[in-house]
Amino acid sequence: MIKHITEKRVNSCLDTIGSICASPALDQFLIGFTSLSAAKKGDGYRGIKFEHLVLLADQMTCDAAVLLETRLQKEILYGQSKQLKKICRKYHEEKKNHGGIFAGTGGRPHKGPCSVYMVWWDR
């Protein structure tokens, strides 16, 4: 069982998220984890008007993916740096208003590799 996600991995993901969020076209985004393929997960989100999905980390154990997802959400929502505060402004309003941290398996065990993703829609 993975108990630690490296700072290097977290920072790499945050750099990617920050680069994407720097686009004036991006309106709001979410971070999540899935055991589905990117194509299937993207199809599900397109059905509710999210236009883009990118994998931040792939081929992880479920435990590692949940840890990374949680860490990213916490950094984005509670980080004190100027960069993280800029990113947080674009995090999904509904999720921010309800505490924001929604990581976890939903009580369902996942087999096979999992991914951590970012999904967003444009203005």
N, C-alpha and C positions, 0 to 999 in steps of 0.2 A: 504494500500500500504506500502510495506517495504521500509524504507528510509535508513537503516543502517545495515551493516553486521558486526558482532562482530570481534574484533581482534583475539579472540580465534579461531573462525572458519577459518579466513584467515590464521592464523599461522598453524593450523592443516593441512589445504590443502597444504600450502607451504612445510611443513615437509614431507608430502606424496610425493609431486612432487620432492622434493630434494632427497628423498630416491630412487625413481625410476631413477632419472637422474644420480645418483651416479654409476649406472651400466655402465661399459665400453662398453657393447653391444648396449646401446641406442644411436641412431644417432641423430634424431631430433624429436621434439614433438610439439603439439598444445594444447591449452586449449580452450574449447568451452562450449556451453550450448545447450540443446535440450529438446523437449517435447516428442521425440521418446523413445521407449524402448532402453535399452543398446544393445540388440541383433540387432535391426534394424539399429541403428546408427553405430554399429560395422561393420555390413555387408556393409554399404555404404562406410565406410573408407577402409575396406579390398579391395574393388573394385579399390581403388586408391593407393594401396600398403602400407597403414598403417597396422601394424600387431597386435597392442594391443590397448585396450581401457579399462579404469578404471573410474568408477564414483567416483568423489571427494565429491559430495554432491547430495542427492536425495530427492525427495518428497518436492520440494520447489515451491513457487509461481513463475511465470514467471519473475515478477519484481525482486524478490530476487535472482533468478538464474542469471539474467543479471547483477545485481550489483556485485555479487560474481565473475562472469567471468571477468568483467571489472577490478575489484580490483586485482585479481590474475595476469591478464595480465600486469597491470601497475606495480605491485610489481616486477614481473619477468623482465620486460623490462627496468625499470628505477630505481630499487632498488640499493642501494649503498653498501650493505653488501657483504662480500667476498662470502658467500653462494649464494646469489641471482645472483651475477655476474657469478658464475660457472654454475648455472642453465640457465641463459640467453644465454650462449654460445651454448647451445643445442636447443634453441627455433628455430622453423622453419625459415630458412634463408629468404625465400620469404616474410614471414609475417614481419620479423624484417626490411627488406629492404623497406617495404611500410608503416612504422610507427607502425605496430604491433597490435594496438588495433582494434579488429574487433567485439566487443561485440554489441549485440542488437538483436532485433527481426526481422530485415529485413522488417519491416512494417507490418508483419503479427501477429495478436493477437494469443496467444497460450492459449488453454484451458487445464485444468488439470495440473497435477504435471510436473515440469521440473527438469532437472538434470544438473550439471556442471561436465564435464568430461575432462580427459587427454587422448590423443591418440598419439601413437608414432610408429616409425619403428626402427629396429635394423640395425647395420652396415652390 
